[in-house]
């Protein structure tokens, strides 16, 4: 009986010393600090740049397992070239057809980690009803205690490319370029 009583004291200490396994953590994308932007050759003499102003979604990060996922939803009608006439044309059936396809989505998984942070994403981009693989390189990734939200926040800068004609966005090809470069500035705050 004495041995059993001794284990009753030792067992909690052993369990407390057992390494805890970190669970995946979810972060809500902060729309005011997230801006997917893109650039497309115009007449092959300059670059047209634009961005989407309304983005949401979730990032899940499991540091211990070196894994995670990205699930992003972009409001297609929030496209902004800084040119109102071009914004209207890009929203039409010639391009994004936002009346029929109001959302652009990107779903992916962290592919590689380096020094404890993700450096690439393998994923699928879906727009105008077409899904294609698009991988992203993460140029920077950092997490801090957010001074206003009082929770952990992570930010990243990512880069990728694709051919717009692969999604049926062929208007103006080949006069205008087909290759699209995507740059994503994103911040996400840990969910409570």
N, C-alpha and C positions, 0 to 999 in steps of 0.2 A: 504494500500500500504506500510505503514511503517513496519507493521508486516511481510509482504512478504520480504522486503529488509533485515530485521533482520535475518530471516531464511536463507537468502542467505549468511550471514556471519557465522551463527552458524552451518549450515549443513556440510560444509567442515571440521570444527573442530571436529564434532561428528564422521564423517567418518574416520578422521585421528586417533581418539582414539579407534576406533573399532579394536578388535584384528585381526591381519592378520592370515590367515590359511596357515600353511606351506605346500608347495607342495612337491610331491615326487621329489627326486633328483637322477639323474643318474650318475653313476661312471663307467668309463672304466677300465677294468682289465689291470693292468700294467704287461705285460708279462715277463719283466726282473726280477721282484720281486714276481712272482707267481710260485709256484712249487708244483703241486699235486704229492705226493709220496705215496708209498704203501709198505707193507711187507706181504710176504707169507711164510709159513713154507716150508723149504727144507729138504726132507727126514725125517721130523719131529724131526730133531736134531739141526737145526739152522734156522735163518730167512734170506730169500733173500729180499733185499730192492732195489727198483727202483724208478724212477721218470719220469715224462713227461716234456720235455724241452720247448714245445711250447703250450701256453695256451692263450686264449682271451675270451672276453665276457663282460657282463654288470651286475652291481649290482644296484638295485633301492632301495632307502631307504626313507621311510616316517616316520620321527621321531614322529610327532604329532599323527598319526594314529597307531603307533606301528605296521608297516607293511612294506613289501618290497619283492623283488624278486631277484633271482640269476639265471643267464643264462650264462653257461660256455661252451666253445668249446675247446676241446683238440685235438691236432694233434697226432693221434695214432702212426704214424711212428717216433715220437720224443721220444719214449720210450728209457730209458737209465738205464741199470743195472750196468754200469761201467765195462761191459764185452761185447766187440763187438760181439763175437760169440752168446752169449745169446740174445743180442738185435736183431740179424738177426732171430733167432729162434722164439722169441716172436712176431716178425712182420709177421711171416708166417701163413699159414692156420691152424696150430696146435693151435695158440692162437688168436691174434688180426686180422689176415687176413687184413692187412692195405691196400692192393690193392683193396679189395672189400669194406672195411669199414674204410675210411680214418679218420673219426671223431668220437670222444667220446663226448657225451654231458651230461650235468647235468642241469636240470631246477627245481627250487624249490622256495618256499616261506618261509619267516621268520615265524616261528611258535610261538615262545615265546620271550618276551623282559624282561629284568631285569635291573633295575637302568638305564633305557633309552636306553639300547643297546640290539641287538638281541643275544639270547643265543642258538637258535636251528633253523634248517632248515628242512622242510619236502619237499622231492623232488623225482625226477625220474632220474635215471642214464640209459643212453642208450649206449650200445657198442655191436659190432658185430651184429647189427640189432635187439637186444633184449633190451626191456625196463623193468626195475624193480624199485620198490620204494627203495630208500636209504636215510635215515635220517642222518643229521649231528649235532653234538654237537659243539657249538662255544665256545672254551676255553677262547679266548680273542678277544676283538673287540675295536678298538680305532681309532678316527679320529683326524687329526691335520692339520695345514696349512703347505703344503709341501714346504720346503725351496727352491727347484729348480723350480717346476712347478708353484709356487705362486698361487696355488689353494688348496682347501681342499682335503686331501687324507685319505683314511681309510684302515686299515689293520686288518686282522683276522687270527686266527689259529683255524682250524676246524678238527674234527675227526669223522670217521664213519667206518662201516664194512659191509661186505656182503659175500655171498658164490659165488665163481667164477663159479661153476657149474650151478648156476641159470641163468647165461648168456651163457651157452653152452661152457664155457672155462674149459672143464673137462680133458684136457691132463694132465697125471701124477697123477690124483686122483685115488686111495687114497694114493699112495706112497708119494706124496707131499701133503701138506695141501690144504684144500678147502677154509678155512676162510681167507679173505683178510682184512687187516686193512688199511684204507686210511687216510692220514694226508695231510691237505691242508694249505699251507702258501700262503696267498693272499694279494696283495695290489691293490687298485683301486683309480683312480684320478677322481675328479669331472669333468664332461664334461662341456665344455664351451657353 
